[in-house]
Amino acid sequence: MTTDSGGRPTRGSLTVVTWALVVGLTAAGCTAEEPEATSTPSSTVLAPGKPGEPARTIAPEDYDGMSGEDVVTDADTDFMTMMIGHHAQAVEMAELVPDRSTSEQIAKFAERIRLTQEGEIRYMSRWLEDRDLPVPAVASPSSTAPSDGSGPRAPQTHDHDSMPGMLTDAEMAALADADGAAFDRLFLEGMITHHGGALEMVDDVSAAGRDETVQEFAGNVAADQIAEIDRMKDILATLAG
């Protein structure tokens, strides 16, 4: 390796050293096989059956060798089930806007939330139905029902405390009783908190879920709601001004 008058390596010598390191690391990678990464679920998973066949459950100890099969974990199912109820409250909040807000901007924004989340409720309901899993009863109103309304209906098994960001009954009552600027502020603040809870649920299923469809859907939910949180904060700032 050559150096300059100050004793520092020249650029040419650094290039030689860099390539030597690359070659050495490459050679090392060729001679040592890395073990294949395995991911064994910690809870029972659901493997969808072939068309016309029922799904089957698989215990963690029986999971080895099934990495190529489509599996659904409890985390996947809980996310899709609970997010239906979470979305249903957002729809209920958005439906309060036309009769209470005096802001055309907020009215349009709330309508976008309503349409988006009703569509996602239908999607999540179909996902559960396709796997012979119960669909929450909250998904049964005509505006948010699954495509054909078929499939079992699950009782309301998740309370507000089990879903982050959900408004309490008292908070929903206060929102319904407000109007004008007071309503606009409560709506935006409540929906920002509500969206933040949905992002927590996305984080949970991203860490524990395995179904690729659920992962993709959760990612889309997060992207939409992050953008909507930013938009609502901007609108809220204008109200403060």
Buried (B, 14 or more C-beta within 10 A) or exposed (E): EEEEEEEEBEEEBEEEEEEEEEEEEEEEEEEEEEEEEEEEBEEEBBBBEEEEEEBEEBEEEEBEEBEEEBBBBBBBBBBBBBBBBBBBBBBBBBEBBEEBBEBEEBBEBBBBBBEBBBEBBBBBBBBBBEBEBBBBEBBEEEEBBBEEEEBEEBEEEBEBEEBBBBBEEEBBEBBBEBEEEEBBBBBBBBBBBBBBBBBEBBEBBBEBBBBEBBBEBBEEBBEBBBEBBEBBEEBBEEEEE
